[in-house]
């Protein structure tokens, strides 16, 4: 992959945050991509793949024009998770789950508004 420091397998010194997402770069990380002639350190293979795709498709304005790190999806709040536990009940599942054998179950759902 072009721009990736695979030969040495080492991170660019002094990088504390992933160039793509802003998360901390783990110690010993070796994921890099060359952007505007400089090797940029990334936190994981996912950010490396996305950053390389941005470079390969000449979309570097994504990095040049951004004003902050990418937003991350918020986790479900505990109360919402508690509300979903009702579906773990065998009594509730009787109306929409079929048992094919001991380890296989099939759920029939209706998804409206999609």
Secondary structure, DSSP 8 states (H G I E B T S, - for coil): -TT--TTT----TT--B-TTT--B--TT--EEEEETTEEEEESSHHHHHHHHHHHHTT-THHHHS--S---------HHHHHHHGGGG-HHHHTTTEEEEETTEEEE----TT-
